[in-house]
Every structure is written in C-alpha cells, then in structure tokens.
Amino acid sequence: MFPHERSLVAKLADKPFALIGVNSDEADKLKAIQQKHQITWRSFAAGPGGGAIAKAWNVSGWPTIYVLDENGVIRAKNLRDAAMEQKVEQLLAAMAAKAK
C-alpha cells in the first residue's frame, strides 16, 4: 500500500490533493514506520485505538481509507491502489470542470 500511496502523492503534487494518515500507533513507533516506508505525507499518531479521531470517523479497523471531495464530503470508503487513484482523479476532474 505504501508504494502506491507514495507514487500517488508524487503524481498529484501540483494538484489540490492531500493524503493524510491517522495512525493507531504511538508517536515514536509511527516515526520509525514513516522512516522505514518513506512516508512523506502528513500523518498523525492518534494512539491506541485511534483515539477521538477514529471514534468521530467511525473507524473500526486499520487501515480505513476515506476519499473526500473538496467540501469534505466522504465520496468513497476503503478503496485501495488503482481504485483509490481512479476515484481521486475523478473528483479532481469534476473540480476542474466546475472551475471553468
């Protein structure tokens, strides 16, 4: 999963796109994971169980992936790899079309 996420972040670097991680790991463990897997995007250590963030977003398992639109509306949940990328590109295209 991390290799695809890394390539997606690089591919969309000039687009209105952000990948944000919320992790159930402690901060020191998360830092080691970030270094090992070359995670360059923002990532938060919410602690065991994901804390208040996981509770607010109804996360019941890890990883849980949400794809949000420009208004913060959840448009997809638990898409991975190419399916996630396709959904993100679809939302970016819709944003660009609205801007014209």
Rosetta constraint file for C-alpha pairs under 8 A:
AtomPair CA 1 CA 5 HARMONIC 6.29 0.50
AtomPair CA 1 CA 80 HARMONIC 7.62 0.50
AtomPair CA 1 CA 81 HARMONIC 6.83 0.50
AtomPair CA 2 CA 6 HARMONIC 6.01 0.50
AtomPair CA 2 CA 37 HARMONIC 6.76 0.50
AtomPair CA 2 CA 39 HARMONIC 7.40 0.50
AtomPair CA 3 CA 7 HARMONIC 6.30 0.50
AtomPair CA 4 CA 8 HARMONIC 6.10 0.50
AtomPair CA 4 CA 81 HARMONIC 6.09 0.50
AtomPair CA 5 CA 9 HARMONIC 6.14 0.50
AtomPair CA 5 CA 81 HARMONIC 7.54 0.50
AtomPair CA 6 CA 10 HARMONIC 6.33 0.50
AtomPair CA 6 CA 38 HARMONIC 7.86 0.50
AtomPair CA 6 CA 39 HARMONIC 6.96 0.50
AtomPair CA 6 CA 40 HARMONIC 7.56 0.50
AtomPair CA 7 CA 11 HARMONIC 5.97 0.50
AtomPair CA 8 CA 12 HARMONIC 6.06 0.50
AtomPair CA 8 CA 85 HARMONIC 7.15 0.50
AtomPair CA 9 CA 13 HARMONIC 5.87 0.50
AtomPair CA 9 CA 18 HARMONIC 7.61 0.50
AtomPair CA 9 CA 19 HARMONIC 7.04 0.50
AtomPair CA 9 CA 41 HARMONIC 7.58 0.50
AtomPair CA 12 CA 16 HARMONIC 7.79 0.50
AtomPair CA 12 CA 17 HARMONIC 6.53 0.50
AtomPair CA 13 CA 17 HARMONIC 7.41 0.50
AtomPair CA 15 CA 92 HARMONIC 7.95 0.50
AtomPair CA 16 CA 92 HARMONIC 7.61 0.50
AtomPair CA 18 CA 41 HARMONIC 7.89 0.50
AtomPair CA 19 CA 41 HARMONIC 6.16 0.50
AtomPair CA 19 CA 42 HARMONIC 7.04 0.50
AtomPair CA 20 CA 41 HARMONIC 6.29 0.50
AtomPair CA 20 CA 42 HARMONIC 5.11 0.50
AtomPair CA 20 CA 43 HARMONIC 5.56 0.50
AtomPair CA 20 CA 44 HARMONIC 7.92 0.50
AtomPair CA 21 CA 41 HARMONIC 7.53 0.50
AtomPair CA 21 CA 42 HARMONIC 6.23 0.50
AtomPair CA 21 CA 43 HARMONIC 4.14 0.50
AtomPair CA 21 CA 44 HARMONIC 5.99 0.50
AtomPair CA 22 CA 43 HARMONIC 5.65 0.50
AtomPair CA 22 CA 44 HARMONIC 4.77 0.50
AtomPair CA 22 CA 45 HARMONIC 6.14 0.50
AtomPair CA 22 CA 46 HARMONIC 6.34 0.50
AtomPair CA 22 CA 50 HARMONIC 7.31 0.50
AtomPair CA 22 CA 53 HARMONIC 7.82 0.50
AtomPair CA 23 CA 30 HARMONIC 7.50 0.50
AtomPair CA 23 CA 43 HARMONIC 7.18 0.50
AtomPair CA 23 CA 44 HARMONIC 5.96 0.50
AtomPair CA 23 CA 45 HARMONIC 4.97 0.50
AtomPair CA 23 CA 46 HARMONIC 5.63 0.50
AtomPair CA 23 CA 47 HARMONIC 6.98 0.50
AtomPair CA 23 CA 50 HARMONIC 6.23 0.50
AtomPair CA 24 CA 45 HARMONIC 6.17 0.50
AtomPair CA 24 CA 46 HARMONIC 5.39 0.50
AtomPair CA 24 CA 47 HARMONIC 4.64 0.50
AtomPair CA 24 CA 48 HARMONIC 4.81 0.50
AtomPair CA 24 CA 49 HARMONIC 5.40 0.50
AtomPair CA 24 CA 50 HARMONIC 4.42 0.50
AtomPair CA 24 CA 51 HARMONIC 7.65 0.50
AtomPair CA 25 CA 29 HARMONIC 6.13 0.50
AtomPair CA 25 CA 30 HARMONIC 5.73 0.50
AtomPair CA 25 CA 45 HARMONIC 5.69 0.50
AtomPair CA 25 CA 46 HARMONIC 6.80 0.50
AtomPair CA 25 CA 47 HARMONIC 5.10 0.50
AtomPair CA 25 CA 48 HARMONIC 6.05 0.50
AtomPair CA 25 CA 50 HARMONIC 7.85 0.50
AtomPair CA 26 CA 30 HARMONIC 6.11 0.50
AtomPair CA 26 CA 45 HARMONIC 5.68 0.50
AtomPair CA 26 CA 46 HARMONIC 7.13 0.50
AtomPair CA 26 CA 47 HARMONIC 4.94 0.50
AtomPair CA 26 CA 48 HARMONIC 7.07 0.50
AtomPair CA 27 CA 31 HARMONIC 6.18 0.50
AtomPair CA 27 CA 44 HARMONIC 7.86 0.50
AtomPair CA 27 CA 45 HARMONIC 5.14 0.50
AtomPair CA 27 CA 47 HARMONIC 7.49 0.50
AtomPair CA 28 CA 32 HARMONIC 6.57 0.50
AtomPair CA 29 CA 33 HARMONIC 6.34 0.50
AtomPair CA 30 CA 34 HARMONIC 6.07 0.50
AtomPair CA 30 CA 45 HARMONIC 6.49 0.50
AtomPair CA 31 CA 35 HARMONIC 6.28 0.50
AtomPair CA 32 CA 36 HARMONIC 6.10 0.50
AtomPair CA 33 CA 37 HARMONIC 6.00 0.50
AtomPair CA 33 CA 39 HARMONIC 7.87 0.50
AtomPair CA 34 CA 38 HARMONIC 5.54 0.50
AtomPair CA 34 CA 39 HARMONIC 4.67 0.50
AtomPair CA 34 CA 40 HARMONIC 7.38 0.50
AtomPair CA 35 CA 39 HARMONIC 6.61 0.50
AtomPair CA 45 CA 50 HARMONIC 7.81 0.50
AtomPair CA 46 CA 50 HARMONIC 4.78 0.50
AtomPair CA 46 CA 51 HARMONIC 5.50 0.50
AtomPair CA 46 CA 52 HARMONIC 7.77 0.50
AtomPair CA 46 CA 53 HARMONIC 7.15 0.50
AtomPair CA 47 CA 51 HARMONIC 6.09 0.50
AtomPair CA 49 CA 54 HARMONIC 7.13 0.50
AtomPair CA 50 CA 54 HARMONIC 4.76 0.50
AtomPair CA 50 CA 55 HARMONIC 7.32 0.50
AtomPair CA 51 CA 55 HARMONIC 6.43 0.50
AtomPair CA 52 CA 56 HARMONIC 5.99 0.50
AtomPair CA 53 CA 57 HARMONIC 6.19 0.50
AtomPair CA 54 CA 58 HARMONIC 5.82 0.50
AtomPair CA 54 CA 59 HARMONIC 4.89 0.50
AtomPair CA 54 CA 60 HARMONIC 7.72 0.50
AtomPair CA 55 CA 59 HARMONIC 6.31 0.50
AtomPair CA 59 CA 64 HARMONIC 6.48 0.50
AtomPair CA 60 CA 64 HARMONIC 7.85 0.50
AtomPair CA 64 CA 77 HARMONIC 7.31 0.50
AtomPair CA 64 CA 78 HARMONIC 5.66 0.50
AtomPair CA 65 CA 77 HARMONIC 5.53 0.50
AtomPair CA 65 CA 78 HARMONIC 4.55 0.50
AtomPair CA 65 CA 79 HARMONIC 6.57 0.50
AtomPair CA 65 CA 80 HARMONIC 7.87 0.50
AtomPair CA 66 CA 74 HARMONIC 6.42 0.50
AtomPair CA 66 CA 75 HARMONIC 7.56 0.50
AtomPair CA 66 CA 76 HARMONIC 5.86 0.50
AtomPair CA 66 CA 77 HARMONIC 4.58 0.50
AtomPair CA 66 CA 78 HARMONIC 6.26 0.50
AtomPair CA 66 CA 79 HARMONIC 7.76 0.50
AtomPair CA 67 CA 74 HARMONIC 5.81 0.50
AtomPair CA 67 CA 75 HARMONIC 5.65 0.50
AtomPair CA 67 CA 76 HARMONIC 5.10 0.50
AtomPair CA 67 CA 77 HARMONIC 6.29 0.50
AtomPair CA 67 CA 84 HARMONIC 7.65 0.50
AtomPair CA 67 CA 87 HARMONIC 7.75 0.50
AtomPair CA 67 CA 88 HARMONIC 7.14 0.50
AtomPair CA 68 CA 72 HARMONIC 5.25 0.50
AtomPair CA 68 CA 73 HARMONIC 5.22 0.50
AtomPair CA 68 CA 74 HARMONIC 4.40 0.50
AtomPair CA 68 CA 75 HARMONIC 5.46 0.50
AtomPair CA 68 CA 76 HARMONIC 7.19 0.50
AtomPair CA 69 CA 73 HARMONIC 5.45 0.50
AtomPair CA 69 CA 74 HARMONIC 6.59 0.50
AtomPair CA 69 CA 75 HARMONIC 6.48 0.50
AtomPair CA 69 CA 91 HARMONIC 6.47 0.50
AtomPair CA 70 CA 95 HARMONIC 7.67 0.50
AtomPair CA 76 CA 87 HARMONIC 7.76 0.50
AtomPair CA 79 CA 83 HARMONIC 5.71 0.50
AtomPair CA 79 CA 84 HARMONIC 4.80 0.50
AtomPair CA 80 CA 84 HARMONIC 5.00 0.50
AtomPair CA 80 CA 85 HARMONIC 7.87 0.50
AtomPair CA 81 CA 85 HARMONIC 6.27 0.50
AtomPair CA 82 CA 86 HARMONIC 6.00 0.50
AtomPair CA 83 CA 87 HARMONIC 6.29 0.50
AtomPair CA 84 CA 88 HARMONIC 6.23 0.50
AtomPair CA 85 CA 89 HARMONIC 6.11 0.50
AtomPair CA 86 CA 90 HARMONIC 6.10 0.50
AtomPair CA 87 CA 91 HARMONIC 6.25 0.50
AtomPair CA 88 CA 92 HARMONIC 6.16 0.50
AtomPair CA 89 CA 93 HARMONIC 6.08 0.50
AtomPair CA 90 CA 94 HARMONIC 6.25 0.50
AtomPair CA 91 CA 95 HARMONIC 6.21 0.50
AtomPair CA 92 CA 96 HARMONIC 6.19 0.50
AtomPair CA 93 CA 97 HARMONIC 6.12 0.50
AtomPair CA 94 CA 98 HARMONIC 6.29 0.50
AtomPair CA 95 CA 99 HARMONIC 6.35 0.50
AtomPair CA 96 CA 100 HARMONIC 6.71 0.50
